[in-house]
Amino acid sequence: MFLKGTFATLRKVIMVNGKEAFVEEFVLHRIGGEGEPNVFSDFSAVIKGEEEQQFLRKLFLRPFANMAFTCEFAAKKNTLKELCTKIYDGDSIVENSDAIAKHLIAVVEDGKLTAGDLIVAKFSSVQFANGEHEAVGIYKFDDKEVFLESTLKEDAVALRMRRGLGNNKPNKACLVVFTGETPTLFIIDNQASTEYWQKDFVRSRPKKDNVNSTSDLMNITKSFITEQLPQDFVVEKADQIDLLNRSVQYFKSHTEFDQEEFTQEVFQEEKAIQSYKQFSDRYQEENDVQVQDNFEISAHAVKRQARVFKSVLKLDKNFHIYIHGDRNKIEHGVDENGRKFYKIFYEQES
């Protein structure tokens, strides 16, 4: 029995896919650092060549391709939301991007905004959540990469070092995907200590959708199994790993989450189920998250979160045992000399 220390026994979805997207136009403004002036452009760039579009898609949309955390604007009266909506509705991207740049400058305390390029871009045909949507992206690049440019002049090769944007990811970015009444936001902030980007500029909060529900529920489950469960019951490490594997398998094999079904399949015993539910309620309250009892499972979120579900049993510094399958094929014991051991059963060696 579990209380005595033994435990009885994909869909491929990409969150943001920019492969078929089109960069309609974009504007670049220069944000000055300390002692440097701000320079606001009065024109937009429209580049329609396929090679150029491929580069722009890579620069602007690829950084969001593997993100599994969605946000939304935090207040009805939101400056950035209003300006992005105007661009979406067809108003001048030049005028509204100028206002976005000035909004950023206004909300950041003196000395905290580093110099760099601020780009505002408008997209069409961005694939997200099984549909195509228009989007607006805001990007802050603090650094430029160095590259070597070669040109041919009168049968001679001329070389020069130049600086520009290429493979570097933005230091900060916000992609606003217009999904119905409530836009979906994806946010990049490579400096967690600079709160102004999310708190003051974007003014965002986690979106109550199936993506975050899936991520939150998997975090709750992992925390319960690895932290709370050993406090409530006598449970072996191998049993913890078995539980982690079972919970991940549930998310991978189901399209809909049902709490009663999930707890029965994974934890099975009533005392463990009740302990899990109490822990889940406490976790949600303490971390200000809200997970529904039933929701559509996000396969992309599962793929991302499953990476942190460790299935490795570490024995001193000598052995690592990877447990991926049948828990009944590994037994734990202690010999007559007090040495602990695991006995492993298998059918074939490879």
Secondary structure, 3 states (H helix, E strand, C coil): CHHHCCCCCCCCCCCCECCCCEEEEEEEEEECCCCCCCECCCCCECCCCHHHHHHHHHHHCHHHCCCCCCEEECCCCCHHHHHHHHHHCCCCHHHHHHHHHHHHHHHCCCCCCCCEEEEEEEEEEEEECCEEEEEEEEEEECCCEEEEEEEEECCEEEEEEEEECCCCCCCEEEEEECCCCCCEEEEEECCCCCCHHHHHHHCEEECCCHHHHHHHHHHHHHHHHHHHHHHHCCCCHHHHHHHHHHHHHHHHHCCEEEHHHHHHHHCCCHHHHHHHHHHHHHHHHHHCCCCCCEEECCHHHHHHHHHHCCCEEEECCCEEEECCCCHHHEEEEECCCCCEEEEECCCCCC
